[in-house]
Amino acid sequence: MTERTAQPGPWSWRYEATGGAVLEDASLPRAVFPSQAEAEAWVGETWRELLDAGVDAVSLLHGDDVVYGPMSLHPAEG
């Protein structure tokens, strides 16, 4: 994964339901991060809570640009 902290702008997560619908529920956390690494660490710590709240996938945003995603929050089967 490439670190993109040299570019200004906030990092955040977009929450999505199965099928790609964006979730806008006010009860979901709306955190903004100063770096990609901090955003990724946060979702790594909170993915279970997000999944329990009905979030199926997340996309990482840098400003308004999608860096990657959607990334499923469901554990891999195997």
C-alpha positions in Angstrom: 0.0 0.0 0.0 1.4 3.4 -0.9 1.4 6.1 1.7 0.0 9.3 0.3 0.6 11.7 3.2 2.5 14.2 1.0 -0.8 15.5 -0.4 -2.8 17.8 1.8 -6.4 17.0 2.7 -8.3 14.9 5.2 -8.5 11.1 5.1 -11.9 9.5 5.9 -13.9 6.3 5.4 -17.1 6.0 3.4 -19.5 3.3 4.7 -21.3 1.1 2.3 -24.0 -1.6 2.4 -24.0 -4.8 0.4 -24.6 -3.7 -3.2 -22.7 -0.4 -2.8 -25.3 1.9 -1.3 -23.6 4.6 0.8 -24.7 4.6 4.5 -25.3 8.0 5.9 -26.7 7.0 9.3 -25.9 9.8 11.9 -25.0 7.1 14.5 -22.0 5.9 12.5 -18.7 7.5 13.5 -17.5 10.3 11.2 -13.8 10.5 11.9 -11.3 12.5 9.9 -7.6 11.6 9.9 -4.4 13.5 9.1 -2.8 10.5 7.4 -3.6 7.4 5.5 -1.8 5.3 8.1 -4.0 6.7 11.0 -7.2 6.1 9.0 -6.1 2.5 8.3 -5.2 1.9 11.9 -8.5 3.2 13.1 -10.6 1.0 10.7 -8.4 -2.0 11.8 -9.4 -1.4 15.4 -13.1 -0.7 14.8 -14.2 -2.9 11.9 -16.1 -5.3 14.1 -18.2 -2.4 15.6 -18.8 -1.0 12.1 -20.0 -4.5 10.9 -22.3 -4.8 13.9 -23.7 -1.4 13.1 -24.7 -2.6 9.6 -21.7 -1.5 7.5 -20.7 -4.2 5.0 -17.8 -2.4 3.3 -15.7 0.7 3.5 -13.8 2.9 1.0 -10.9 5.1 1.9 -11.2 8.7 0.8 -8.5 11.4 0.5 -10.6 14.5 0.3 -13.2 13.6 -2.3 -11.1 11.0 -4.1 -11.5 7.3 -3.5 -8.1 5.8 -2.8 -9.3 2.2 -2.6 -12.4 0.3 -1.9 -14.9 -0.9 -1.4 -13.2 -3.3 1.1 -15.5 -5.8 2.8 -15.6 -5.9 6.6 -16.8 -9.5 6.6 -14.2 -12.0 7.7 -12.8 -14.2 4.9 -14.3 -17.6 4.8 -11.9 -20.5 4.8 
